[in-house]
Amino acid sequence: MIILADGTDVSSYISTITWSGDINQMARKLSFDYLYTDLGGVAQIEITVGSRITMHSDSGELLFDGIAITEEFDEAEVKKNIQAADYAFYLKNEVYGEFTGTPGSVSSMVLGMFGIGTGQFFDADGEVSIVATGDKTIYQILTEAYASVEEGINIYMTGTVVNIEKAGARPAGVVTGDDSVISAKYKSSMENLINRVAVIDGKSELLMNVDSEDTQYGIVQKVYKHDDQKKDAMEEAEKLFHSLENSGSITVRGDVNFTAGRSIIVEKVNSKIQGMFLITSDSHTFSSGQHTASLTLDFSGVV
């Protein structure tokens, strides 16, 4: 990997790089320690908060473009730690205004207010209307605009440009237990299970009980007060259901395509982790010429 700080190649000063992302977080992150001393004739490189940081593959492909958001100097070890975020960091800007249109057009309007470029957008059917009084960030408005998309969305950057796609729309590749997968973990939990919603009115009187089909583990109830007659009580109650949480993670030989928001096919690992999954988070480590990636997988839509 090649790391540039304000255009200067600092790769030879770095031993380990961590590059990570999460589909539920705004920005991808890049973290590294670099040699920071003028002893022994070593040229002292200055990377500070606000420095532009880019990472390229050995073949020159741009993988990360962002800014240093934190610097931390350890004098005892003559090294400085840099935490950088890509330009999705600026989607934390808070917004005020009223926006009406398709999800794509609303997103373009909001991004345009801040001079943020738009790249590849997919648009969803229907019109949305969003009112922001300074209580919502750009990122929250984008996700709210596309809330009706069942698959969810993946917001990602190419340089300083925002792109929006359906979650899992881009395939990342195939990994198998024969050669790619180093380790795999599976977990199932009913800790957050909700399978009954008691709907009450404004006077706290029971209107109905709404049960999910997932009752074989006993009843776990949540109470919902229905005080907005414009909303369907049954539909609002069903939104509160929470089934078993099945999750898994794999550690694989690294591939820069294995990033959050993409889909990955896992084969020949075990009966629990096999199929096509959405990558919900990723953490890549580059050290001593080795590249590994730890991936968290979404089990809700396994194919």
Helices and strands as residue ranges (DSSP letters): E 2-5, E 8-9, G 11-13, E 14-22, E 29-35, G 39-41, E 52-56, E 62-74, G 75-77, E 79-86, G 87-92, E 94-101, H 103-113, E 117-121, E 128-137, H 138-145, E 153-158, E 161-166, E 171-176, E 181-189, E 196-200, E 206-211, E 221-225, H 233-238, E 245-253, E 263-267, E 275-287, E 290-298
